[in-house]
Every structure is written in C-alpha cells, then in structure tokens.
Amino acid sequence: EDQVTQSPEALRLQEGESSSLNCSYTVSGLRGLFWYRQDPGKGPEFLFTLYSAGEEKEKERLKATLTKKESFLHITAPKPEDSATYLCAVQGYNNNDMRFGAGTRLTVKP
Amino acid sequence: GAVVSQHPSWVICKSGTSVKIECRSLDFQATTMFWYRQFPKQSLMLMATSNEGSKATYEQGVEKDKFLINHASLTLSTLTVTSAHPEDSSFYICSAARADGNTIYFGEGSWLTVV
C-alpha cells in the first residue's frame, strides 16, 4: 500500500531562516510526487510535480527535490506569508488517486 | 485563477436532510475527479474516485449509499451527503485531474455543518 510520511509535523522559523521539509514515501511504481500548500480553511494549492529521482523544481523561495525514497521542499529565506501547511502526495501507476501525508505546518515569524 | 470550483463554500443543514456539493473543472475536461474529507488539523482522506459516465469507486469504510457521487459530465461531479448527521460535519474537498493525469487541481473546499 502506498504510504507517505511527512516531517516535521510543525516547524517554526524566523523570517529569513532557511530550512527543509521532508516527505518519505513508499509506492509501487511512482507516477508522480506532488507538493501542495494549504492555507487554513482552503483547498490545497498546487506547487510542484516531480516524476523521477534527481528531478528538481523551483518556484520563488521554494525548491523541491526527489530521490527514490523521499522528497524535500527547501524554503530559502522564508517570509511570514509562507506560513501554511505543506502537503506531499504520491500517485502510483496502479492508482489514479493520490495518497497524502499528514502535512507540515510551517509558521514563519517576522 | 481557480481552475477547479466548488459550490457551496459553506453550508449549514439540519440533521436528516441531504446536501449537494458541486465540483467543476473550469478550463479543462476532467475524466476523473476525487472527493476528500478533511478534519481539523488533519490531512486529506480520500473518500472516492469519480469517473465520468461510470460508478464512483469508494474507499474502504466510506458508505456509498450515504455519500452519493455523480460524475455526469467531463466538467462536473457532485457529492450528495444523504440523511446528514452532525458527525458528517467536515471540510469536503474535490480535485480534478487533467487528461494527462499529471496535474491535479483542488477546489477551494466546502464546509458542511450539520445541526
């Protein structure tokens, strides 16, 4: 069964303090690994899709990387507006749906 | 702008009544849509996969007679919570996959409160 584990559960950073979020996964044939941002009371907002080990994608202060076992979401010089829950999900070739991790709640203090 | 729209954003209904939530893909055709439920401070739990023109596939533990899903067109899926009870109060979110299946967008979610 596909599994996704995110760590840490919660992360508090000072503005400008770079860090990384982890997403460990097991899946029978990775079709895609997805990162989403979710603000309280709203649906997830798409950030990245990664398809193969070694792939990297960047968007503003965010950079996502992928290995065969895990993905990292690196946040460089975060700002308070980056505060949100970051969700990781995997999609396997055997399924059309996604399995989500529990998320990492990021708080960036000014 | 949003590519997947959910309606209503929030709804309050009386116990025993039914409520329908709509999920629309705005600028693409979605052969597959997904319905999730999310409890406070928890991640998304997949309820069912909705395929256009066929019956939905429900996850284990989800009552198909209680959560009716209809995917009548390539841009619309509906979730009807029948005979709602207070324990059905939750945040319901839909997502839609583009034809290539590589990009999946989420709606804004619908808050359901059953009183």
Interface residues (C-beta under 8 A of the other chain):
Chain A: R31 G32 F34 Y36 G41 K42 G43 P44 E45 F46 T49 Y51 L87 Q91 N96 D97 M98 R99 F100 G101 A102 G103 R105
Chain B: V4 Q6 T32 F34 K41 Q42 S43 L44 L46 T49 F91 I93 S95 A97 G101 N102 T103 I104 Y105 F106 G107 E108 G109 W111
